[in-house]
Amino acid sequence: MIDEYLTRCVVDTSTKTFNIYSNLGDHKVVECKTTDQFMNVLSIVRNLLDERSELVYAEPLIQK
């Protein structure tokens, strides 16, 4: 049995969402309703990352 682990997390600060990807191809979206929730999830994700994982930030939305 292969262990599943976090390989990539894309943080979108403008929508307060996290796109989380695993080594087994799973993809989850975590949507936060408040800034406090967003900051708490960000803290957890940072603690879970290891040398196999990548944390990236999405380009901010530019309103015209």
C-alpha positions as a printed NumPy array, in Angstrom:
array([[  0.   ,   0.   ,   0.   ],
       [  1.333,   3.434,  -0.989],
       [  1.104,   6.28 ,   1.521],
       [ -0.646,   9.407,   0.282],
       [  1.004,  12.745,   0.933],
       [  0.705,  16.382,  -0.071],
       [  2.707,  17.25 ,  -3.179],
       [  1.433,  20.695,  -4.114],
       [ -0.736,  23.42 ,  -2.651],
       [ -1.862,  26.429,  -4.667],
       [ -2.972,  29.293,  -2.434],
       [ -5.342,  31.873,  -3.893],
       [ -5.405,  34.844,  -1.537],
       [ -8.023,  36.753,  -3.526],
       [-10.638,  33.984,  -3.213],
       [ -9.37 ,  32.55 ,   0.099],
       [ -9.042,  29.068,  -1.388],
       [ -6.479,  26.284,  -1.335],
       [ -6.085,  23.744,  -4.14 ],
       [ -4.395,  20.724,  -2.607],
       [ -2.871,  17.916,  -4.686],
       [ -1.591,  14.524,  -3.536],
       [  0.971,  12.113,  -4.94 ],
       [ -1.91 ,   9.784,  -5.881],
       [ -3.545,  12.398,  -8.091],
       [ -6.27 ,  13.49 ,  -5.686],
       [ -7.305,  17.145,  -5.805],
       [ -9.224,  18.942,  -3.069],
       [-10.376,  22.546,  -2.807],
       [-10.608,  24.178,   0.608],
       [-12.688,  27.36 ,   0.627],
       [-12.404,  29.685,   3.613],
       [-15.191,  32.082,   4.551],
       [-13.187,  34.397,   6.777],
       [ -9.659,  35.739,   6.901],
       [ -9.128,  33.948,  10.237],
       [-10.084,  30.606,   8.669],
       [ -7.781,  31.321,   5.742],
       [ -4.83 ,  32.116,   8.   ],
       [ -5.459,  28.995,  10.124],
       [ -5.531,  26.723,   7.056],
       [ -2.399,  28.396,   5.682],
       [ -0.618,  27.709,   8.96 ],
       [ -1.666,  24.043,   8.878],
       [ -0.584,  23.618,   5.255],
       [  2.817,  25.163,   5.965],
       [  3.293,  22.755,   8.883],
       [  2.388,  19.738,   6.718],
       [  4.751,  20.557,   3.87 ],
       [  7.966,  18.622,   3.543],
       [ 10.775,  18.401,   0.979],
       [  8.482,  16.599,  -1.502],
       [  5.839,  19.345,  -1.395],
       [  5.457,  22.637,  -3.218],
       [  3.624,  25.734,  -1.958],
       [  2.742,  28.278,  -4.639],
       [  0.547,  31.331,  -4.769],
       [ -1.932,  32.052,  -7.569],
       [ -1.682,  35.297,  -9.474],
       [ -3.901,  37.947,  -7.84 ],
       [ -7.008,  38.992,  -9.725],
       [ -6.69 ,  42.443, -11.212],
       [ -9.912,  44.396, -11.441],
       [-10.237,  47.096, -14.061]])
